Amino acid sequence: MLNYFQDVRAEMKHVSWPSRRTTIIYTIVVVAISLATAIYLGLLDYVFSFVIKHII
């Protein structure tokens, strides 16, 4: 088990971590895309519900 954690620690030194600015930008992009997708799907749901109610 100790060998495993030593290997993990050694591998973590090879990881290229993003800068704080990059992390913030990527987070904003993910939130924006998620909101856009939610709005798009919400509008589609509203339109389809409206159409179905008027057909029935």
Backbone as numpy.savetxt, mean C-alpha at the origin, in Angstrom:
# Nx Ny Nz CAx CAy CAz Cx Cy Cz
20.36 -21.73 17.45 19.52 -20.54 17.45 20.40 -19.29 17.45
21.48 -19.32 18.21 22.39 -18.18 18.26 23.02 -17.94 16.90
23.35 -19.00 16.20 23.94 -18.89 14.87 22.96 -18.22 13.91
21.69 -18.55 14.03 20.66 -17.95 13.19 20.63 -16.44 13.38
20.61 -15.98 14.62 20.55 -14.54 14.88 21.84 -13.84 14.45
22.94 -14.49 14.53 24.19 -13.91 14.03 24.14 -13.75 12.52
23.58 -14.75 11.83 23.44 -14.67 10.38 22.47 -13.55 9.98
21.38 -13.45 10.72 20.41 -12.39 10.44 21.07 -11.02 10.62
21.81 -10.86 11.68 22.48 -9.59 11.96 23.49 -9.26 10.85
24.21 -10.25 10.39 25.18 -10.04 9.31 24.47 -9.65 8.01
23.34 -10.27 7.72 22.60 -9.94 6.50 21.98 -8.56 6.58
21.54 -8.15 7.76 20.93 -6.84 7.92 21.93 -5.72 7.64
23.21 -5.99 7.80 24.24 -4.99 7.50 24.37 -4.77 6.00
23.91 -5.73 5.19 23.98 -5.62 3.74 22.76 -4.93 3.14
21.74 -4.71 3.94 20.50 -4.12 3.45 20.71 -2.64 3.15
20.19 -2.21 2.02 20.25 -0.80 1.65 18.93 -0.16 2.06
18.93 0.55 3.16 17.71 1.15 3.69 17.42 2.46 2.97
16.15 2.75 2.66 15.82 4.02 2.01 15.98 5.19 2.98
16.17 6.36 2.40 16.29 7.55 3.23 14.92 7.92 3.81
14.92 8.81 4.77 13.67 9.25 5.38 12.77 9.92 4.33
13.38 10.74 3.48 12.63 11.46 2.45 11.98 10.47 1.48
12.73 9.47 1.05 12.21 8.47 0.12 11.06 7.70 0.76
11.21 7.34 2.02 10.16 6.61 2.72 8.88 7.44 2.80
9.02 8.72 3.09 7.85 9.60 3.18 7.18 9.73 1.82
7.97 9.91 0.76 7.40 10.04 -0.59 6.66 8.76 -0.99
7.26 7.61 -0.75 6.61 6.35 -1.10 5.33 6.14 -0.29
5.34 6.56 0.96 4.15 6.44 1.80 3.03 7.31 1.25
3.36 8.53 0.85 2.36 9.42 0.27 1.80 8.84 -1.02
2.65 8.27 -1.85 2.20 7.66 -3.10 1.24 6.50 -2.83
1.57 5.66 -1.87 0.71 4.52 -1.54 -0.64 5.00 -1.02
-0.64 6.00 -0.14 -1.90 6.52 0.40 -2.73 7.15 -0.72
-2.09 7.91 -1.60 -2.82 8.56 -2.70 -3.44 7.53 -3.64
-2.68 6.51 -4.00 -3.22 5.47 -4.88 -4.35 4.72 -4.19
-4.22 4.46 -2.90 -5.27 3.76 -2.16 -6.55 4.60 -2.13
-6.41 5.90 -1.88 -7.58 6.78 -1.87 -8.22 6.87 -3.25
-7.41 6.98 -4.29 -7.95 7.06 -5.65 -8.70 5.78 -6.00
-8.15 4.64 -5.63 -8.81 3.36 -5.88 -10.12 3.26 -5.10
-10.11 3.70 -3.86 -11.33 3.65 -3.04 -12.42 4.55 -3.63
-12.05 5.73 -4.07 -13.02 6.65 -4.67 -13.57 6.06 -5.97
-12.69 5.53 -6.80 -13.10 4.93 -8.07 -14.08 3.77 -7.83
-13.74 2.87 -6.93 -14.61 1.73 -6.65 -15.91 2.18 -6.00
-15.84 3.19 -5.15 -17.05 3.73 -4.52 -18.00 4.32 -5.55
-17.43 5.06 -6.51 -18.27 5.63 -7.56 -18.89 4.56 -8.45
-18.10 3.55 -8.79 -18.65 2.44 -9.58 -19.78 1.75 -8.83
-19.59 1.53 -7.55 -20.63 0.89 -6.73 -21.90 1.74 -6.71
-21.71 3.04 -6.55 -22.87 3.94 -6.51 -23.62 3.92 -7.85
-22.89 3.99 -8.95 -23.51 4.00 -10.28 -24.23 2.69 -10.53
-23.57 1.56 -10.27 -24.22 0.28 -10.50 -25.44 0.10 -9.60
-25.36 0.53 -8.35 -26.51 0.42 -7.44 -27.66 1.27 -7.95
-27.35 2.48 -8.41 -28.37 3.37 -8.93 -29.06 2.77 -10.16
-28.27 2.20 -11.05 -28.81 1.58 -12.26 -29.68 0.37 -11.91
-29.20 -0.48 -11.03 -29.95 -1.68 -10.64 -31.27 -1.30 -9.97
-31.25 -0.28 -9.10 -32.48 0.14 -8.42 -33.51 0.66 -9.42
-33.07 1.33 -10.46 -34.00 1.86 -11.44 -34.49 0.80 -12.41
-33.70 -0.24 -12.60 -34.16 -1.35 -13.46 -35.19 -2.18 -12.71
-34.97 -2.41 -11.43 -35.89 -3.23 -10.63 -37.02 -2.35 -10.21
